[in-house]
Amino acid sequence: MSLKQLIENCKTNDTKAQSELYKLFSGKLFATCLKYSRNYAEAEDNLQDAFLTIFNKIEQYKHKGSFEGWLKRITVNTALQRYRNEKVFDIVNENNIEDEYIEIDDSNISIEYLLKIIQELPDRYRLVFNLYVLDGYSHKEIAGLLNINIGTSKSNLARARHILIQTIEAHKARPQSQTL
């Protein structure tokens, strides 16, 4: 069955089609949930909530643009909804923000380690870092998604980068036997 037909069947609440759509996209969407969740269990909850929203709103998808992109947007918004009402963001003066870039000697740092330390960032930093660096959102878009101002987005990104740089430098300074 084609993706278009699968989507049309889901619009009629066909549970077999919904199950097939879940099997087809749950892996990729779970990876997205992990980026925006505090832990594995929360990511699982976010995935389930995202699919509930997807199935409730699938009739709004008009086969224009990428279906996977539409799914991902719903998934990101579902995960971010947990943070929107929390006071996790600091209001800052935009003039005090410096861009800081992470340069990594990849011979000593694994991708698993990088993902682990990103996951350990405080919520406000992790969310902005993931949206900006990993998913390519602009600070204006992030500000809209998280109900913060652009300066707060930039500041949280700079602080996330600073924490990551410090963590990576500390990791590189440790003897190899302690990095396992």
C-alpha angles and dihedrals in degrees: 000000000000122000090246091055091045090054091048091051090050088054088063091052092251101172093202090056091045090052091050092049089050091051091047098052109017094093095055093041092048089056087054090049091052090057092056101036131084093229145350096276092051089049090054090051091048091051092052092046090048092053091048088054092044093053092044093050102032091107086067092063107097099185091258115130128356115331090204089053090051090051092048093050090054091047094050091047091049092052093045092050089076089062102039096086096039121093095234098130127084118219108230142179107259092214093069096060122111125189111240122185128203115232112189130195092216094197090081103031123071123208088239090058092048092051090047094054092044088053089052094056116111110271097255093052096041093051095050093042093052094045094047104034105027102031102029100235117157121238088251091055092045091050089054094046094049100034092240133120123263092250091056090052092051092046094049090049091051091048092048091052091048092052091047092050091050092047093048092047091050090048092051092048093056119092111260093248090063096051096073 
